[in-house]
Amino acid sequence: MLFFNRVGVVALGVWAAGALMAEPVTVSVDAGAKGKAISRDLVGIFFEDINYAADGGLYAEMVQNRSFEYQATEQPNWGPMSFWEVVQRGEAKVMLMVDAADPLHANNPKYAVLKVDAVGEGAGIANAGFGGMALTGGEAYDVSLFAMHLHNGNRWGKTANDGDAFPLIVRFESADGENLGEAQLEAPMPKRTWKRLSATIMARRTEKAARLLVLATQPGGVAVDVVSVFPQKTFRGRKNGLRADLAQVIADLKPKFVRFPGGCLVHGNGLSNMYRWKDTIGPVEERREQENLWRYHQTAGLGYFEYFQFCEDIGAAPLPVVPAGVCCQNAAHSQGLGQKGLPMALMGAYVQEVLDLIEYANGPVTSVWGAKRAAAGHPEPFGLRYLGVGNEDRITPVFKERFEMIYKAVKAKHREIVLIGTVGPFHEGEDFEAGWKIADELGLAMVDEHYYVAPEWFLANTRRYDAYDRKKSKVYLGEWASRGNKFANALAEAAYLTGLERNADVVPLASYAPLLGKIGNTQWNPNLIYFSNTEVFPTVNYWVQQLFSVNSGDVWLEPVVSGGGAANAVGVDGKVGAVEWEKCGFAVSVVRDSASGDVIVKIVNAGAEARSVQVELKGVSARGLSREAVKTVLTGDPAAVNDAKTPRAVVPVTGKTAVVAAGGGDAEIAEAVAGYSLTVWRIPGKK
């Protein structure tokens, strides 16, 4: 993800011009052919903590600024007490301060101090989370915090009853003060020692914008830190887990891999802000929080262990990306403009950090880092196969020297790991060429290409990878999108995906980017999935990605397309323009899934008018194909958008289609294909 804004607008004129030809089209394919082996892992996802994707999003923590670590470098008006307020009801008297004299952990230095002189009708602090805490009536929520009793003349001054520790009340309230459920926490230790206190609260009713109160039960002094609220119903019931509905929509994509944690987030806005994986594991109170490059806060609550666990839970391969020893060249903070590299004196330790990550993921429990994984609750290895090094970096001598150090160390010790290089943020240009030169010199297994371009570019370049040298590095298309969430954009992406499937022998992995965007808190558009605190809105782009993911194969079968000017539909010369595309109107991909024996036909009709299509299936008897196909269609107005107002403007519709015997062991499907549509036929077969 580039660290600057790109704004693109879909030129609807391309789509509204109308198909000048709506003649019948024939797609002929030899279903019994050996075909070309392709990657079955083509469609995955790219998760970056942008647009509040983690804290306030996928990470199910409901308290904002739970550790009092917010700072003005993230937002000018932020500070340690941001999103907290003092509660003083009736005759209550409370003084609230921030301290760092006796931290819970060195990575978590700040905490709140409450000096309560009078309890009144309510004395303490309140937090409304990320725009209000969404509670569901009858469901349980785990509330916890760390507390330390302050007594006998602490540096904030004495209070009445200063020597006694006292219990705390945690309560959910509505905006108008209604009690939605509460619990009492035991008193902290009667010494200057931190203690974790916890309780479970059952929400009395559903409320979209509740808040949490932490209240004193008597006068005195208490320090609190890491104030936390989690729904018990997280995804797969994981502790410190993920928001169930949002995680499920991601899981429903059936992604074959997950790239994490970024993106530009990885190399950070300065050397001190680089994403260091070791800071994100272990107990949450010991993880190092820091400024997010996208100008908000990251708690690291969603850290490397949680990423690996999520990958396993949804059956996706983990693809972590680590910095290449340099920071973002576009950052402009205390270290100044431009790319900075870790001092060479520190690179040895950093290279070891990368090697330790592999051990953390795959090492036995008897290894140092494998033991830490086991201590977190996962003694079995996570099965790491891919590792990205760098993200959209300027390909400078500073970068090259550090990248090569990491690459050589990984290959010397872990030849089983596919190390993925970077070739910059664009599909061409200086960094692209320089990145590919390094890949050629080192013989990299794979490189990471990125591009965000207009839908017309995708329509004109479906054959981009046809001419790639199969003897060189494979390509991971790590970030790509057509700059919009209209159905016209999604159709262009569907057409491009037919080209990616055809070339999935050289492009084994691809992931749309970014994945998540919180409504009202986006730093980047478009995104694949939008969400609020209570709802999730898959875009039309999402449904295209899902249809290609769940209907993937491992063998590509060459289709012969004829009739209706469709011979050039897939861009034979690689130069099909928008008008020509509108005329020819078709992109086709046919794959076979060896595990099931199914043959899958995908057709994109970019034109406005329906087409009569005849799919000729040769060699059907040899493959034992069914006489009935599952048909899924995604069609609608090219300007349609799935959003909060029209969440289901364009969604897939599934039915059945007859596969008619055509004699000689062949069969055919003869149907009309809707204008502006993606149609998928899945014909069951035998293994």
N, C-alpha and C positions, 0 to 999 in steps of 0.2 A: 504494500500500500504506500503510495507516494505521500510524503508529508507536505502536501499543498493541495489546494482545491482544484478538482477538475469538474467542470459543469458541461453536460452535454444534453442536447434536446433531440428527440427522435423526429426525423423529418417525415411526418405522416403523409406528405404528398407522394412519397414512394409507394405507399401502400394503398392510398386512396385513388390512385390513377386508374385502377380497374384493369383486370386481366384482358389483354387484347385477344388472347386465344384461350378457348376453353374446350379444346378438342380432346377426345379420349386418349388415354395414356396406357401403355402396356409396360409392365415391369416383369421381366422374365429372370428367374433364378434357378440354378441347379441345387436343389435342397440336399441332394446326395453327394455333392462335391466335397473334396477334402477341404477346400477353402484355405484361408490364411489365418494362422494363429495370431490372436490379438490378446491384449490384456483384459481380464475380466474385472480389473480393479480401476477402471477408467474414472468413474464418477465418485469423488469424495467431497469433503467439506474443508473449508479454511476458517478456523476460529481465530479472531483477534479481539482483544479487549479494546474495542472502539465502539462508540455509540452506546456506552454503558452496557456492553454485552456481558460482562462478568459481574462486577459489583452493581447491584440494582437490576440485574438481568438474570442470566443463567444460574449464577451462584445464588443460592436460596436465602442467604442472610438478609434479614429484613431491617436491621438497624443501620443507619447511615452514620459514618464516622464513629464506629463502635469503639475505637481505641484512642480517640481524641488526637489523631495524627494529621488531620487536614492542615494545609498550609497555604499561604498567600501565593506561592509560586505556581500553584495549580489554578486558582482563581483569585483575583486581587482582593475579593471581599471574604475569602475563606480564612479560617483559623482553627485552632484546636477545639473550640466550642461550637463550631458551625453545626447546624442542624440539631443542636441541643438548646433547651430553654429551662430556666429556673421555674419551679413550681412553688408558689407561696400562697396558700389559701387560708382565709380567716386571719388568725393572729400569727401565722407561721413567719419565721424569720430565718432565711438561709443566705449564706455567703458561698458563692461558687468560684473556684479558682482552678488553675492548671498547674501541675507540678511535675518535676522530673528528678527529684532528689532520691527517691527510692523506687526505681522502675521495676516493673514486673519482669522485664527482660531487656537486655541492651538493645535489641532490635525493636523494642516497643517502649520508648523512653517516657512518653507523656501519659498522664492520667489525670482524672478529675478529682478534686477535693471538695467535699461538702461539709461546711461548718454550720451545724444546725443549732440555733439558739432557742427556737421555739417551733414545735411541730404544728400547732394550730389544727387546721382541717386538712392539711396536706403540705408536706415539705420535702422537696427533692428535685429531680430533673425529669425531663420528658424528651422523647425523640419520635418524630413522625416518619422515620425511614426515608425511602426514596419516593417522596411525593405521596405519603400515606401508606400505612400498612394494610394490605388486603387480607382480611380474615374471613374464614368460612365457618359458619355456625356449626357447632358440634364437632369440630376438628381440634386436635391437640397441637399445642405449640410448646417447644422446649425453650425456656428462657434461662440464661445463665449470665454470670458476671464474676469478675474477680474483685474482692473487697479487702481492704486493709483498715483495721481500726486505728484511729489516731487518738492519742490520749496523753494526759499529764503534761500539758504545756507544749504541745506540738507547735511547730514554727508558725502556724496560722493563728495561734492564740487559744486560750482556754474557753471552754463552754460549760454551761451547767451540765452536771452529770458526766464530766469529761473522762472519768476513768473507766466507764462501762461500755463494753461492746453491745450493740443492739441489733435485733433482726431488721431486715428490710422488706418492704412490700413491693412486689412487681405487679403492675396492673395494666390491662388494655382499656383504653377509653375511646369513645367516639369523639368527633369534633365538638359536640355539644356537652361533653362531660359524662356521658352514660358509662357506667362500669360494665365492661364486656367480659370480665373474668379477671381474677387475681390469684396470687399465691404469696405465701410468706417464705422468705429465705432465712435460714438460720443466721445467727450472728457470726461475724468474723472472729478470728482468733483474738483473744484479749492481749495481743502483743502486736508489734509493728511488723506483721507478717501477712503476705498475700494468701488468700484462700479462695478457691473456686466454689461458688454457690450456684445451685441450680434448682429449677422447679418446672413443672408442667402446668400449663393453663389451657383449659378447654374454652374455646370461644363460645359465648352465649348466643351469638347471632352473627350473621354475615354482615360485614362492614368493609367498604372499599377503602376507607381512609382513616383507619384507627391510628393511635399512637401508643407508645409504651411509656409508663411512668415508673420511676424508681423512687420510692418514698421511705423516709426515715420513720421509725416508730417511737423515737424519743430523742431528746437533745443530745448532741455530741458531735464527734468528728469521724468521718469515714472517707476513704479514698476508693474510687471504683475505676475499673478498666475492662476492656473487651466485653462490653455489654452486648449480648447477642440474643436474637430471636430466630428460631428456625421452625418451619412447619415440620411435624413428624412425617408427613407424607411427602418426602423428597423423592426424586427419581430413584427407583429401586430401593427406597428406604435407606439410602446411605446417610451416615452421620457426616456433618459438614458438607452436605450434598447439594444437589441441583434442583432447581425449580421444576416440578414434575411435568406440567403441561408444556412448557417450552422445550424441555429436554426430549419429550415424547415426539413433538413435531420434528425435531432434528433426527431422532431415531427413525422416524417414518420415511425419511429420505433413503434409508438403507445405504448409507455412505460406506464405501469400501475402505476409506482411510480418513483420518482427521489430522490436518496440519494445525499446529498450535505452538506457542501462544500468539504468534503474529508472523509477518507484518513488521512495520516500522517500530512497533512496540518492542521488538526483540533487541534491536541495536540502540534504542533509546535516544534521548536528546542530549546526551553527553556521556562521557566514559563512566561517570558515577551512577548514571541512570540506566545502564545496560541491564537487560533482564538476565539475572543470574539464577539458574535453576535451584541451586542449593538454598537460596533464601526463601524458597517457596514450599519447602517440605518440613515435616515435623509438626509439633503442636502449633495451632494457629497463633497463640500468644507469643510464640518465638520467631515468627516469620517477619521478614523485613518489609514493611510497607513503604511505598514510595510514590512519587509523582508519576502519573501516567503520561506518556508522550502526547496523548490526545487531550491534555489539559484538564484532567480530573484525577481522581485518586484510585490507586489499586491496593487492596488489602493483602493480596497474594493468598487469600482464603481459598480461591480456586487456583491451586498450584499444581506442580508436576504430578504429584500422586493422584490428585483428583482428575487431571487430564487423562492419565494412563488408565485409571479406573473407568472413566466414561467411555473411552475407546473400547475397552473390553466389554462393558455392559451393552454396547450397541453393535458389537461384532465388527469393529473397524480397526484397521491397522494404525498404530500411532506413528505420526510423522512430526516429531519435534524439530524446531528450528532454533539454533543457537547463534549468537553474534559471532562474526568472523574476526573478533578482536578489534573492531572499529565501531564508532558510533555513527548516528545518522548525519549525513552530509548536509541536510537541510535544516538542522536544528540551530537555534540562535538563542542560547542561554549563557550561563556564566562562563562556559568554555569558549565562547565565540563561535563565529560561523565556520562551517566547513567540517570535513571529515577529520576525526582524530583517531589515532591508533593507540592501543595499550602500549606502554613502554616495553621495549623488548626484554627488559629485566623481569617483567611480570608475565611474559608470554609463556614461559615454561609452566608456571603454576596454572595459567588459564588453559593450556592444552590438557593438563592433567584433569582439570575440571570437566572438560568435554569427555575424556575417557571415563571419568567417574560416573557421568550420566549413563553411559552404556552399561557400566557395571550395576548401577542402581536399577536399570530396567531389566537386565538379563542375568546378572550375576547370581551365584548360589547364595544361600543364606549364610554360608560360612565366610563370604567375602565381606569387606567393610561396608560397602554401600548396599549390597544385597541384604545384609542384616538390617540396615535401616529401612529398606522396603518391607521386610518381613515384620519389623516392629510396628510399622504403620498398618499391618493387617493383611499383607499380601505376600506370603512366602514364595508363591510360584512366580517365575519370571513373567514379565509382560510381553515378551516376544518382539522386542524392537528390531525392525529390519531397515528402516529408513532414518536418515538424519540429514536435515538441511543445515548448511553452514552459510550464514549471511543472507541478507534480504535487500534486494534493489540497491546494493552499495555502488558507489562510484568505484570503477575498476581502476584504482590507482596503484602505484608501487607500494604504498603503505598497506593497502588492502591485500595485494597479491602476496606479499611476504608473509603476512599473518595467516592468510587462508592456506597457503602451501604448508606451513608448519602444522596446522590442524589436520589437513588432509593426510599428510605423510604419517603422522602419529596414529591416526585412526586406521589407516590401511595397514600399517605395520602390525597392529595388535588385533584388529577386528576386520578381517577381510570379508566377514559375513554381512557387514553393514554397507548398505548402498548410500554413499555420501553424495548429497545433491548440492551442486554449486549454484551460483547466481549470475545472471547476465543482464542485470539492470531492470529498470521499470518499463521499458518500451519494447515493441516488437522489432525495432531496428535502431540504428544509431551507434554512437561511439562506444557506450558502455556495453551494448549488445555484442558488438564485434569483439571488443576486448575480453569480455567474459567468455565468449565462445573460443577465443584464442587460448585462454588458460585451460579451458576444458579439453581442447585438442592436445595441448602440450602435456597435460597430466593424464590424459585418457580417462576423464571422469565418467562414471557410470551414468550420471544423469545431471541435467542442468534445469534450473527453474526459470521459465519464461513468464513474464507478466505483460498484460496490456488491457487497457480500458479504452475502447474505441467506439465509434458510431455503429449502429446496426448495419448500415450499408457496407461498412468494411467487412463485417463478418459474412454478409451475403456474397461479397465479391472474392472472398479468400477461403472458401471451403476446401480448396486444394493446397493450402499453404504447406502442409507437411508431406504431400505426395512426393516431392523432390528431395526431402531430407535424406542425407546419407545414412543408411542403416548401419554402417560400420562405426559411426561416431556416437557420441553421447545420446542417450535417450532424453526425452523432454518431459518434464513435469510442468504442465501449464497451471502454475500455482495460484495465479490471480487473473481472472478475466470476467468481463461483463460488458454489456452494450450500452451503458450509460442511461438506463431508464427502466421503469417497471411497468410500462405499457405492454399490452399483449404483442404489439408489433416488435418490441425488443425481444420478448421471449421467443417469438417465431424465428427471428434472426439467429438467436442462440441455439434454437433447435436445429436449424439448418447447419450451423457450424458444428454442432455435435455429431451430425451424420458424417462430416469430414473427419472429426476426431475418432469416431468409431472405425472408419475405414483405415485410419492410420494409427490405430491403437497398438501396433507393433513397435512404433517409434515414439508414440505419446501414451505411455502406460497409465498416467495419472493426470487428472484435471480437476480443479475446484473453483467454482464461482466465488467471487469475493465482493464485499464482505458478507458474512453469514447473517449477522443480527444487527438490528437498529431499534433502539427504544424511542418510541414516539415522543417528540419534544426534547430529545437529548441526542440528536444525531450530529456527528462531525463529518459524516460522509453519506452520500446517497449516489446510486441506489444500493439497496441491500436485499438479501434473499428472503428474510423473514423480519417482519416488524412486530412489535409487541408493546403492550402497556403493562401495568401491574396486575391486570386481571384477564387480559385477552391476548391471543396470538393470531397474527394475520399472515399466513403464507401468501407470497406474491404469485403472479402467473409464472414468473421465472422459476419459482420453487417447483411448480408442477412439471415444468419441462425437465428440470434436473431429476426429479423423482421418477418420471416415466423412463428416462434413459437409464437411471440407476437400477430400478427394479426389473428392467427388461434388458439387462446386459447379457453379453455372451462372450465366449472365448474363441470363436471362429467367425471370421468375416467371409460372407458369401457374395461374390461379385454380381450385382444386379445389372441387367441390360435394359435400359430405359429407352422407349421409342414412342413416337406419336406425339402430336400436340406441341411440337417444338421442344419436347422435353429432353432431347439428346444432350443438350448443353446444360441441363438443369443443375448438375453438380459442378459446373465451372470447369470444363475440360481444359481450357487454356489458362485458368487461374485469373482471368481478367473480366469475369462477368460483372457488368455494372448493374445499377439498380433497375434501370428500364428493362434490360435484357432479362434480369431475374424475374421481373413482374410478368414478362411475356412467357417465359418458359415455365415458371411457377412451381417447380418441383425439386425436392432433394430427397434422396432415397438411401436408406441403409438396411442391410439384411445381415443378421448374425444368427449363429447357432450356439445354444448352451449345451455343451457336451455332458454336463451333469444330469440334465433332464432329457436331452434330445430335442428340446423345443427349438423351433425356428421362429425368429422374431423379425417382422417387417415393419419398418418405420418410414412414414411418408410425411414430408412437410409440404403443404400447399400454400405458397406465399401469395397466390392470386386471390382476387375477390370472388371469383365464381367457382362453383363446384366443378369437379372433374369426374368423368367416368373413368374408373381405373380397373384394369384387369391384371391381377397378379398371377402369373403363370409359375407354378411350382413343379419343376422337373425332378424326377427321381424320388417321388413321394413314397412309393412302395418300399424302397430300400431303407427309408428312414422311419417307416411306420407312423407317419404323421396322422393326427386325428382329422376327422371330417368336420370338426367344429373348432373355430378359433375364438379366442377371447379378444374382443375389440375394444380399445380405449381411445376416446377422441377428446382432444382439447381444442375448442374452437370458440370464437366470439368476435366482438368488435375489436379491431386492432388498436383502438384508443382506450380500451377498457383497462382498469387498474383494480386489483384486489386490495382494498384498504379498509379502514375502519367504517367508512360509509357504505361500501359495497364489497364486503369481504369475500363473497363468492361470485363475483362478476364472471370469472372464467375459471371453471374447475373441470377436472376430467370426468367423463361419463363412460361407464363400462357396460358392455353388452356382449352378444354372441354374433358370430358370422359363420355362415355355412362355407365349408371347403368342398367344392364340387369336383367329382371325378371327371377328368378330361380324357381318359383313355390312355393306354400305353403306360400305365403306372404313374401318370401325371395327374395334377389337380390344379384348380384355379379358384381364386377369389375374385368376384366381379361385383363391385359396388361403386357408388358415388362417394368421392372424398370432398368434404365440405371446403368452401373457400376459407381462407385464413385459418388453417388448422394444422395440428399435428395428430396423425392417426397411427396407432400401434396395433398390429395384429400379432398375437402370440399363439402359435399353432403347436399344441402339445405333440410331443414325439416320444421316442424311446431312447434310452441311454445308448 
